[in-house]
Amino acid sequence: MFYKAVNTINRQTMFKNTSLEKIFYKILTIILLSNLFYPNNLTFAQDSLKYQLNNIIVTSKKSPFFYLEISRSIELINNNDFSKIPVSTPGDLLNYANSVDLRQRGINSIQGDVGIRGGSFEQTLIMIDGIKIIDPQTGHYNMNLPLTLNNISRVEIVKGSTSSFYGPNAFSGVINFVTKRKRTNSLSLQTEGGANGYVLGSVFGSLNLWGVSNNIAFEKIKSDGYRNNTEYNITTFSYGGAFVGTNFLTDIFFGYNNKKFGANSFYTRRFPLQAEHTKTKFLKISTLINNGNFNTSVKAYWRRNDDEFVLIKTNPAFYKNIHQTNVYGFQIKEDISSRIGKTFLGGEYVYDKIKSNNLGIHNRHKRGVFIEQQFQKFSKFKIKVSGYAYNYSSIGWRLWPGFEIGYELSNKLNIFGNMGKAFRIPTYTELYYHDPVTQGNRLLKYEESLSYELGINFQNSNLSINSSFFRREEKNRIDWVRLSESAPWRAMNISSVNTTGFELNFRIDLHKSFMNIRLFGNNPLFNMISVKYTYLNSDKKNSRFMSRYLLEYLKHQLIISIGQSVWGNTNINWFIRYEDRLNVENHFLVDLNINKKISSYNVYVKGTNLFNTPHFDIVGVPLPGRQLIAGIKYSLK
């Protein structure tokens, strides 16, 4: 019955050639002809974000946007915010982002599954400097980042379907970690400690030598764990170098992350002595060239992940899984300016492979081409069309189009809408994994969706409000399901899921506001208040199946942030988080970060879950109670 249902569903072709695709092909023809007859000179596009007072240029995509002109929802976590948030690793920053669900099995980014707007961890695309991080074994390892807080400049979060920009896995959103490219000489030393033998030591240095900017980061984190068999030992190292010529920029980045940890009940509660050891290496080389008529961007990269898992660490021979994956990729992009706007053309080739004592030996070739057109603004309208044609294995070429439109009501207010198709190909775990309680399915097809969003943006010098309604309609959803408690979990294309939601972001900076109240010398009582809220509702068809992951999304998410400045340049930041997860008990968490700048030193104390509230993101894996950490950071420029 299982296989009959799978084959029946897989033979169906969802979202066949629609009117949206036909319109896209016509627009594509017009774009190419227009650029042929009306080319202009170009300006450099950078793979980073730039903050301005009222405009934020977002180029984590393939092209630059002004924040008040972008026709979709984005969220940015800037380097200036890192010292205000009570975290020690880049991944933990996502706990304070709206519509982002970081489901952790441990702390300090030991292992976290990231979803956006109710999407699964497999449906969120992680990137480093615009390079896709798609672990072909499983999305559990996408957050094995060879990064530290000291060597990233910001985190860019693009919400909603973006496969028309990025191709596979940009299903519910994209998270891009942008590394630093410091051109000045500097050095920072940091150490912190806390309960349960927790200690962190971190070094970051930048050196400009013979025209090459060099950035080096090293970090070590250790802890005895907050309960039995939750100890961990993490080592992270990275090097980034960049050389700027008269009309080109070449940079290289290498990162290494080594994590060894106790995995109490991570995958099953029957075996509390599980343990895991992962090693991740990442290498990227890129060049940007401006020849006066075209901007050319060329990137090549390699990522390797080694994973060794034992079910009983005191008896490793009882059950052991050993996996090694390698991903090789190449990207090329051309930017063209013309009278009708900006056009972006490019393509990519990706080869991935796995060697595993459980999954076997497999490899895949994946390739895609894309086009994106930003039309010149007319009558306060902003329009963009995009499409990604992708090919892998036996599916042939398929087109994934997108469309965005915005209207400028004033120089501070705009409304926007967008729609697009997205897809995700199955991982090797979903295809080939097997043990007594979990069975992969080599007949799996790709999953796909059609998404819509309607929103509004307002921003002035001290107030910003962003709100949107969105809907995602999924077909051929890949899910781990079973018919009864005694049956094994099986990966299947069975679910049709519709997710509807609402998102609100409100922030007011009170330094110049009439609302501020001054109690601490000349400092206001509050210098910033931020409120973020998301509501989600998902309905799942084929309800006769029990689902492992689908029905545990955050139905209500609320994040309140309050910033204070008191005597002697002491900054206090409060965070109140409310999470109401479907089929899991809801909870409030209160976090605090206090830091004081003294000359070249920054002294800080941070606390999470101050009221010691019992909570967990994944059933059966309790997260720690109150955690207090003190530290100091020395910076020399």
Summary of the structure (lengths in Angstrom):
residues: 637
radius of gyration: 24.2
end to end distance: 67.3
largest distance: 73.4
contacts: 2185
relative contact order: 0.13
helix: 10%
strand: 57%
